[in-house]
Amino acid sequence: MPRVRVEPSGIEFEARVGQTVAEAAFAQGYYWPVGCDFLGQCSNCAMEVISGLGRLSRMGRTERYNLLRQRGPRALDDPRLRLACQAAVYGDVIVRKLGVRPDTI
């Protein structure tokens, strides 16, 4: 199974092939900041892909539209900015996202 490492926390978890980063985090017992129930509407789950960009799904229309709507046109200038609730995992990746932690609630 592919592995996702989250910096700066160093948290690592497995993801099923085709599972989104945020879904995999929640399935493995981690909290990932999100505000729209994985719909790609809020952009709270946005992450920077440090390594393995080609091992994530291509950005779809919903993700592109909502990054543009929530963060402006410059958000689309950097392909490393992705929504964790939309980016599906197809291999090992390293991402940067503050606020990811064990879900203790």
N, CA and C atoms as an extended XYZ file, in Angstrom:
315
Properties=species:S:1:pos:R:3:atomname:S:1:resname:S:1:resid:I:1 pbc="F F F"
N         0.835       -1.191        0.000 N   MET     1
C         0.000        0.000        0.000 CA  MET     1
C         0.876        1.249        0.000 C   MET     1
N         0.437        2.278       -0.702 N   PRO     2
C         1.188        3.539       -0.692 CA  PRO     2
C         1.214        4.147        0.712 C   PRO     2
N         2.271        4.908        0.966 N   ARG     3
C         2.420        5.590        2.250 CA  ARG     3
C         2.398        7.093        2.028 C   ARG     3
N         1.805        7.786        2.989 N   VAL     4
C         1.764        9.241        2.986 CA  VAL     4
C         2.511        9.713        4.229 C   VAL     4
N         3.486       10.587        4.033 N   ARG     5
C         4.183       11.209        5.166 CA  ARG     5
C         3.798       12.676        5.192 C   ARG     5
N         3.478       13.163        6.370 N   VAL     6
C         3.044       14.543        6.542 CA  VAL     6
C         4.107       15.291        7.336 C   VAL     6
N         4.611       16.352        6.755 N   GLU     7
C         5.570       17.218        7.425 CA  GLU     7
C         4.858       18.476        7.887 C   GLU     7
N         5.249       19.157        8.917 N   PRO     8
C         6.460       18.924        9.694 CA  PRO     8
C         6.283       17.918       10.827 C   PRO     8
N         5.090       17.326       10.975 N   SER     9
C         4.829       16.429       12.109 CA  SER     9
C         5.539       15.090       12.001 C   SER     9
N         5.841       14.646       10.776 N   GLY    10
C         6.457       13.337       10.588 CA  GLY    10
C         5.460       12.189       10.647 C   GLY    10
N         4.184       12.502       10.738 N   ILE    11
C         3.144       11.462       10.761 CA  ILE    11
C         3.173       10.700        9.440 C   ILE    11
N         3.034        9.374        9.529 N   GLU    12
C         2.970        8.528        8.341 CA  GLU    12
C         1.782        7.597        8.459 C   GLU    12
N         1.124        7.359        7.333 N   PHE    13
C         0.015        6.414        7.312 CA  PHE    13
C        -0.101        5.813        5.923 C   PHE    13
N        -0.781        4.685        5.857 N   GLU    14
C        -1.001        4.012        4.582 CA  GLU    14
C        -2.291        4.498        3.953 C   GLU    14
N        -2.341        4.404        2.635 N   ALA    15
C        -3.548        4.758        1.884 CA  ALA    15
C        -3.828        3.645        0.886 C   ALA    15
N        -5.081        3.305        0.735 N   ARG    16
C        -5.451        2.386       -0.340 CA  ARG    16
C        -5.256        3.106       -1.667 C   ARG    16
N        -4.873        2.397       -2.687 N   VAL    17
C        -4.723        2.997       -4.013 CA  VAL    17
C        -6.066        3.606       -4.417 C   VAL    17
N        -6.052        4.886       -4.782 N   GLY    18
C        -7.252        5.594       -5.195 CA  GLY    18
C        -7.982        6.310       -4.070 C   GLY    18
N        -7.543        6.105       -2.840 N   GLN    19
C        -8.141        6.794       -1.694 CA  GLN    19
C        -7.547        8.195       -1.595 C   GLN    19
N        -8.340        9.185       -1.217 N   THR    20
C        -7.778       10.524       -1.088 CA  THR    20
C        -6.900       10.604        0.153 C   THR    20
N        -6.011       11.578        0.158 N   VAL    21
C        -5.098       11.772        1.290 CA  VAL    21
C        -5.894       11.965        2.577 C   VAL    21
N        -6.908       12.831        2.552 N   ALA    22
C        -7.691       13.109        3.760 CA  ALA    22
C        -8.471       11.878        4.217 C   ALA    22
N        -9.068       11.140        3.290 N   GLU    23
C        -9.793        9.918        3.655 CA  GLU    23
C        -8.862        8.908        4.308 C   GLU    23
N        -7.671        8.762        3.750 N   ALA    24
C        -6.697        7.824        4.309 CA  ALA    24
C        -6.272        8.245        5.712 C   ALA    24
N        -6.059        9.540        5.909 N   ALA    25
C        -5.673       10.031        7.235 CA  ALA    25
C        -6.754        9.705        8.253 C   ALA    25
N        -7.998       10.021        7.935 N   PHE    26
C        -9.095        9.740        8.851 CA  PHE    26
C        -9.236        8.238        9.098 C   PHE    26
N        -9.094        7.429        8.064 N   ALA    27
C        -9.213        5.978        8.202 CA  ALA    27
C        -8.135        5.403        9.117 C   ALA    27
N        -6.984        6.075        9.174 N   GLN    28
C        -5.877        5.607       10.009 CA  GLN    28
C        -5.859        6.283       11.383 C   GLN    28
N        -6.912        7.059       11.691 N   GLY    29
C        -7.039        7.642       13.023 CA  GLY    29
C        -6.390        9.002       13.201 C   GLY    29
N        -6.220        9.736       12.106 N   TYR    30
C        -5.625       11.071       12.182 CA  TYR    30
C        -6.655       12.137       11.836 C   TYR    30
N        -6.524       13.266       12.490 N   TYR    31
C        -7.341       14.430       12.190 CA  TYR    31
C        -6.660       15.213       11.079 C   TYR    31
N        -7.403       15.566       10.045 N   TRP    32
C        -6.907       16.409        8.956 CA  TRP    32
C        -7.867       17.586        8.857 C   TRP    32
N        -7.390       18.831        8.985 N   PRO    33
C        -8.294       19.981        8.941 CA  PRO    33
C        -9.106       20.017        7.649 C   PRO    33
N       -10.407       19.942        7.797 N   VAL    34
C       -11.325       20.000        6.664 CA  VAL    34
C       -12.641       20.581        7.171 C   VAL    34
N       -13.328       21.325        6.333 N   GLY    35
C       -14.551       21.971        6.789 CA  GLY    35
C       -15.770       21.713        5.934 C   GLY    35
N       -15.662       20.819        4.957 N   CYS    36
C       -16.789       20.650        4.035 CA  CYS    36
C       -17.112       19.184        3.767 C   CYS    36
N       -16.786       18.296        4.682 N   ASP    37
C       -17.102       16.870        4.516 CA  ASP    37
C       -16.543       16.269        3.233 C   ASP    37
N       -15.308       16.617        2.895 N   PHE    38
C       -14.605       16.051        1.731 CA  PHE    38
C       -15.210       16.444        0.388 C   PHE    38
N       -15.863       17.572        0.313 N   LEU    39
C       -16.503       17.992       -0.929 CA  LEU    39
C       -15.624       18.897       -1.779 C   LEU    39
N       -14.480       19.307       -1.265 N   GLY    40
C       -13.569       20.161       -2.023 CA  GLY    40
C       -14.015       21.606       -2.101 C   GLY    40
N       -14.909       22.022       -1.217 N   GLN    41
C       -15.477       23.361       -1.309 CA  GLN    41
C       -14.791       24.405       -0.438 C   GLN    41
N       -14.149       23.997        0.643 N   CYS    42
C       -13.654       24.989        1.599 CA  CYS    42
C       -12.168       25.298        1.445 C   CYS    42
N       -11.399       24.418        0.937 N   SER    43
C        -9.942       24.478        0.769 CA  SER    43
C        -9.182       24.469        2.088 C   SER    43
N        -9.860       24.162        3.210 N   ASN    44
C        -9.159       24.048        4.497 CA  ASN    44
C        -8.146       22.908        4.491 C   ASN    44
N        -8.357       21.909        3.675 N   CYS    45
C        -7.487       20.737        3.660 CA  CYS    45
C        -6.291       20.891        2.724 C   CYS    45
N        -6.137       22.071        2.130 N   ALA    46
C        -5.061       22.278        1.154 CA  ALA    46
C        -3.705       21.903        1.743 C   ALA    46
N        -2.889       21.265        0.928 N   MET    47
C        -1.560       20.802        1.343 CA  MET    47
C        -0.566       21.130        0.242 C   MET    47
N         0.696       21.151        0.601 N   GLU    48
C         1.772       21.310       -0.374 CA  GLU    48
C         2.401       19.942       -0.590 C   GLU    48
N         2.496       19.516       -1.827 N   VAL    49
C         3.117       18.227       -2.139 CA  VAL    49
C         4.620       18.459       -2.249 C   VAL    49
N         5.374       17.835       -1.358 N   ILE    50
C         6.828       17.984       -1.329 CA  ILE    50
C         7.482       16.979       -2.277 C   ILE    50
N         6.956       15.769       -2.289 N   SER    51
C         7.528       14.711       -3.115 CA  SER    51
C         6.411       13.768       -3.550 C   SER    51
N         6.463       13.330       -4.795 N   GLY    52
C         5.503       12.362       -5.297 CA  GLY    52
C         4.291       12.964       -5.984 C   GLY    52
N         4.418       14.167       -6.494 N   LEU    53
C         3.291       14.825       -7.160 CA  LEU    53
C         2.686       13.934       -8.247 C   LEU    53
N         3.522       13.226       -8.988 N   GLY    54
C         3.051       12.346      -10.052 CA  GLY    54
C         2.386       11.079       -9.539 C   GLY    54
N         2.399       10.864       -8.227 N   ARG    55
C         1.760        9.689       -7.641 CA  ARG    55
C         0.404       10.025       -7.030 C   ARG    55
N        -0.072       11.239       -7.340 N   LEU    56
C        -1.420       11.648       -6.956 CA  LEU    56
C        -2.260       11.776       -8.221 C   LEU    56
N        -3.563       11.673       -8.067 N   SER    57
C        -4.452       11.859       -9.209 CA  SER    57
C        -4.275       13.257       -9.791 C   SER    57
N        -4.621       13.404      -11.037 N   ARG    58
C        -4.590       14.731      -11.657 CA  ARG    58
C        -5.662       15.600      -11.025 C   ARG    58
N        -5.439       16.893      -11.035 N   MET    59
C        -6.412       17.809      -10.470 CA  MET    59
C        -7.666       17.819      -11.340 C   MET    59
N        -8.786       17.587      -10.712 N   GLY    60
C       -10.057       17.577      -11.429 CA  GLY    60
C       -10.716       18.951      -11.445 C   GLY    60
N       -11.815       19.020      -12.137 N   ARG    61
C       -12.539       20.278      -12.309 CA  ARG    61
C       -13.015       20.867      -10.974 C   ARG    61
N       -13.531       20.032      -10.091 N   THR    62
C       -14.020       20.516       -8.787 CA  THR    62
C       -12.891       21.111       -7.973 C   THR    62
N       -11.774       20.404       -7.911 N   GLU    63
C       -10.625       20.896       -7.149 CA  GLU    63
C       -10.108       22.209       -7.734 C   GLU    63
N        -9.951       22.252       -9.033 N   ARG    64
C        -9.450       23.466       -9.703 CA  ARG    64
C       -10.390       24.651       -9.443 C   ARG    64
N       -11.674       24.433       -9.621 N   TYR    65
C       -12.664       25.490       -9.437 CA  TYR    65
C       -12.628       26.034       -8.002 C   TYR    65
N       -12.580       25.135       -7.030 N   ASN    66
C       -12.643       25.582       -5.644 CA  ASN    66
C       -11.338       26.195       -5.155 C   ASN    66
N       -10.208       25.753       -5.652 N   LEU    67
C        -8.957       26.457       -5.331 CA  LEU    67
C        -9.006       27.876       -5.881 C   LEU    67
N        -9.470       28.006       -7.092 N   LEU    68
C        -9.601       29.327       -7.710 CA  LEU    68
C       -10.586       30.198       -6.929 C   LEU    68
N       -11.723       29.643       -6.591 N   ARG    69
C       -12.771       30.381       -5.876 CA  ARG    69
C       -12.336       30.779       -4.463 C   ARG    69
N       -11.665       29.879       -3.771 N   GLN    70
C       -11.290       30.134       -2.374 CA  GLN    70
C        -9.974       30.890       -2.215 C   GLN    70
N        -9.028       30.667       -3.124 N   ARG    71
C        -7.678       31.202       -2.929 CA  ARG    71
C        -7.203       32.126       -4.042 C   ARG    71
N        -7.976       32.265       -5.094 N   GLY    72
C        -7.630       33.188       -6.170 CA  GLY    72
C        -6.802       32.532       -7.259 C   GLY    72
N        -6.590       33.256       -8.380 N   PRO    73
C        -5.914       32.695       -9.549 CA  PRO    73
C        -4.492       32.222       -9.278 C   PRO    73
N        -3.799       32.861       -8.351 N   ARG    74
C        -2.408       32.453       -8.067 CA  ARG    74
C        -2.320       31.053       -7.476 C   ARG    74
N        -3.396       30.572       -6.885 N   ALA    75
C        -3.397       29.223       -6.311 CA  ALA    75
C        -3.153       28.167       -7.381 C   ALA    75
N        -3.530       28.459       -8.610 N   LEU    76
C        -3.356       27.487       -9.693 CA  LEU    76
C        -1.978       27.570      -10.340 C   LEU    76
N        -1.174       28.566       -9.947 N   ASP    77
C         0.178       28.713      -10.493 CA  ASP    77
C         1.136       27.648       -9.975 C   ASP    77
N         0.863       27.106       -8.791 N   ASP    78
C         1.758       26.126       -8.177 CA  ASP    78
C         1.089       24.757       -8.178 C   ASP    78
N         1.526       23.832       -9.014 N   PRO    79
C         0.891       22.515       -9.083 CA  PRO    79
C         1.057       21.700       -7.801 C   PRO    79
N         1.941       22.158       -6.905 N   ARG    80
C         2.144       21.426       -5.646 CA  ARG    80
C         1.034       21.683       -4.635 C   ARG    80
N         0.211       22.715       -4.842 N   LEU    81
C        -0.909       23.003       -3.954 CA  LEU    81
C        -2.084       22.129       -4.365 C   LEU    81
N        -2.485       21.255       -3.472 N   ARG    82
C        -3.579       20.321       -3.758 CA  ARG    82
C        -4.530       20.262       -2.574 C   ARG    82
N        -5.756       19.857       -2.845 N   LEU    83
C        -6.725       19.630       -1.792 CA  LEU    83
C        -6.643       18.163       -1.389 C   LEU    83
N        -6.398       17.925       -0.114 N   ALA    84
C        -6.234       16.556        0.373 CA  ALA    84
C        -7.513       15.736        0.237 C   ALA    84
N        -8.659       16.402        0.209 N   CYS    85
C        -9.918       15.674        0.066 CA  CYS    85
C       -10.211       15.304       -1.385 C   CYS    85
N        -9.409       15.788       -2.313 N   GLN    86
C        -9.621       15.505       -3.729 CA  GLN    86
C        -8.473       14.724       -4.359 C   GLN    86
N        -7.278       14.839       -3.816 N   ALA    87
C        -6.085       14.199       -4.387 CA  ALA    87
C        -6.019       12.730       -3.968 C   ALA    87
N        -6.209       11.840       -4.937 N   ALA    88
C        -6.155       10.403       -4.679 CA  ALA    88
C        -4.709        9.914       -4.767 C   ALA    88
N        -4.379        8.964       -3.913 N   VAL    89
C        -3.018        8.452       -3.781 CA  VAL    89
C        -2.825        7.214       -4.655 C   VAL    89
N        -1.711        7.225       -5.438 N   TYR    90
C        -1.362        6.082       -6.286 CA  TYR    90
C         0.072        5.614       -6.058 C   TYR    90
N         0.734        6.172       -5.050 N   GLY    91
C         2.096        5.811       -4.699 CA  GLY    91
C         2.525        6.647       -3.505 C   GLY    91
N         3.717        6.406       -3.020 N   ASP    92
C         4.219        7.113       -1.843 CA  ASP    92
C         4.340        8.607       -2.109 C   ASP    92
N         3.895        9.415       -1.136 N   VAL    93
C         3.982       10.865       -1.248 CA  VAL    93
C         4.403       11.470        0.086 C   VAL    93
N         5.005       12.640       -0.002 N   ILE    94
C         5.326       13.449        1.176 CA  ILE    94
C         4.650       14.792        0.972 C   ILE    94
N         3.892       15.213        1.983 N   VAL    95
C         3.162       16.476        1.888 CA  VAL    95
C         3.446       17.326        3.120 C   VAL    95
N         3.155       18.607        2.987 N   ARG    96
C         3.287       19.533        4.113 CA  ARG    96
C         1.898       20.056        4.447 C   ARG    96
N         1.513       19.855        5.722 N   LYS    97
C         0.220       20.354        6.190 CA  LYS    97
C         0.285       20.518        7.706 C   LYS    97
N         0.061       21.729        8.164 N   LEU    98
C        -0.005       21.988        9.597 CA  LEU    98
C        -1.362       21.530       10.132 C   LEU    98
N        -1.395       21.106       11.373 N   GLY    99
C        -2.653       20.748       12.023 CA  GLY    99
C        -3.022       19.288       11.959 C   GLY    99
N        -2.268       18.480       11.237 N   VAL   100
C        -2.548       17.040       11.201 CA  VAL   100
C        -2.022       16.446       12.490 C   VAL   100
N        -2.887       15.632       13.148 N   ARG   101
C        -2.524       15.055       14.443 CA  ARG   101
C        -3.372       13.823       14.695 C   ARG   101
N        -2.962       13.015       15.676 N   PRO   102
C        -3.823       11.896       16.046 CA  PRO   102
C        -5.195       12.416       16.475 C   PRO   102
N        -6.245       11.750       16.034 N   ASP   103
C        -7.604       12.168       16.370 CA  ASP   103
C        -7.977       11.553       17.712 C   ASP   103
N        -7.898       12.342       18.744 N   THR   104
C        -8.125       11.836       20.102 CA  THR   104
C        -9.520       12.140       20.614 C   THR   104
N       -10.351       12.745       19.794 N   ILE   105
C       -11.702       13.101       20.244 CA  ILE   105
C       -12.670       11.994       19.909 C   ILE   105
